[in-house]
Amino acid sequence: MKRVLWVGAIGLAAMLSLAGCNSTADGHVSPASKIEGQNCINLQLIDHPIVINDFGLVYRMRGGKLYLTTFPRRCSGLTRQRAFTTELTTPYRLCRGDQITVSLTHSSCRLGAFNPISADELKRLQYAAYLDRKAKENKAKENKSNGK
């Protein structure tokens, strides 16, 4: 069963720790080893997904709850494309281990556990991601001006 989910949020990277996730040295969201989260969320209650970066998504639920899920490895092109399909293993639920496929790159990525986060934590993730993206853009400009 496939369901297309279009993401309208800005593609972002994360550089800080939250309950339910850690950041790696290069600023990417990664799963926290001590927090398990829940295995599934009700598909019918999902309002929309928000791309954090190529390593994680936040699902905004009807009623305002937020769940962060991370991938065990980079999901190439997700931040840039922000459009993907989801392949479900269980009807009516999105579960750990379900797979998303990025629309243009066809990168496939397995979802991790779903960890609840607050709206403030989401804002911090988005701001940190914005800073990370700007730093990468500045580095690319610097390399270009130096002839690299």
C-alpha positions in Angstrom: 0.0 0.0 0.0 1.5 3.4 -0.9 0.3 6.8 0.2 1.9 10.0 -1.2 2.8 12.6 1.4 3.9 16.0 0.1 5.9 18.1 2.5 5.6 21.9 2.4 8.0 22.7 5.2 11.5 24.1 4.5 14.1 21.3 4.4 16.2 21.7 7.6 19.1 20.2 9.4 19.5 19.9 13.2 22.5 20.8 15.4 21.2 20.3 18.9 20.1 17.6 21.3 16.4 17.1 22.2 14.5 14.6 24.2 14.2 11.7 21.7 17.2 12.7 19.5 20.8 13.6 19.6 22.9 15.5 17.2 26.1 14.1 15.6 29.3 16.0 15.2 28.2 17.1 11.7 24.9 18.5 12.9 22.5 15.7 11.8 19.6 14.4 13.8 20.3 10.9 15.1 18.3 8.6 17.4 19.0 8.7 21.1 20.2 5.4 22.3 18.3 5.6 25.6 14.9 6.7 24.3 12.9 4.1 22.6 9.8 6.1 21.5 6.7 4.3 20.3 6.6 1.8 17.4 3.6 3.2 15.5 1.4 6.2 15.0 -2.2 6.3 13.7 -2.0 7.2 10.0 -5.4 8.8 10.0 -4.3 11.3 12.7 -1.3 12.6 10.8 -1.9 16.2 9.7 1.4 16.5 7.8 5.1 15.6 7.9 7.9 18.1 8.3 11.3 17.4 6.9 14.1 18.2 9.3 16.9 17.0 7.2 18.1 13.9 5.3 18.2 12.1 8.7 14.8 12.8 10.2 11.1 13.8 9.9 8.6 15.2 12.3 5.0 14.2 12.0 2.5 16.8 13.1 -0.7 15.1 14.3 -4.2 16.4 14.4 -4.6 18.0 17.8 -1.0 19.3 17.7 1.2 16.4 18.9 4.6 16.1 17.3 6.6 12.9 16.7 10.2 12.8 15.6 11.4 9.8 13.7 15.0 9.3 12.4 16.6 7.2 9.8 19.6 4.9 10.6 21.5 6.5 7.7 21.1 9.4 5.3 18.0 9.6 3.2 19.6 11.2 0.1 17.7 14.1 -1.4 14.9 14.3 1.2 15.8 17.8 2.4 16.1 19.1 -1.2 13.0 17.3 -2.6 10.7 17.3 0.4 8.3 14.9 -1.4 8.1 11.2 -0.8 5.9 8.1 -0.8 5.4 5.9 2.1 5.1 2.1 2.0 3.1 0.7 4.9 3.5 -2.7 6.5 0.4 -2.3 8.7 -2.9 -0.8 7.5 -3.9 2.5 9.1 -0.6 2.8 11.0 2.8 4.2 10.2 5.4 2.1 12.1 9.0 1.8 12.8 10.6 -0.1 9.9 8.1 1.3 7.3 9.9 2.7 4.3 9.7 6.1 2.6 11.0 6.7 -1.0 12.1 10.2 -2.0 10.2 11.1 -5.2 13.0 12.2 -7.6 16.1 10.4 -6.2 14.2 7.1 -5.4 16.3 6.9 -2.2 14.5 4.5 0.2 14.8 4.9 4.0 13.4 3.0 6.9 11.6 5.0 9.7 12.8 4.7 13.3 10.8 4.9 16.5 8.4 7.9 16.9 9.5 10.1 19.8 7.2 12.9 21.1 8.7 16.4 21.0 7.4 19.8 21.9 6.6 22.7 19.6 9.6 24.6 21.2 11.9 21.6 20.4 10.7 21.6 16.8 11.4 25.4 16.5 14.9 24.8 17.9 15.5 22.0 15.5 14.4 24.2 12.6 16.5 27.2 13.7 19.6 25.0 14.2 19.0 23.5 10.8 18.7 27.0 9.2 22.1 27.9 10.7 23.6 24.7 9.5 22.3 25.3 5.9 23.6 28.9 5.9 27.0 27.7 7.1 27.2 25.2 4.2 26.1 27.8 1.7 28.8 30.2 3.0 31.5 27.5 2.8 30.4 26.7 -0.8 30.7 30.4 -1.7 34.1 30.7 -0.1 35.3 27.6 -2.0 34.0 29.0 -5.2 35.7 32.4 -4.7 39.0 30.6 -3.8 38.8 28.6 -7.1 38.2 25.2 -5.4 
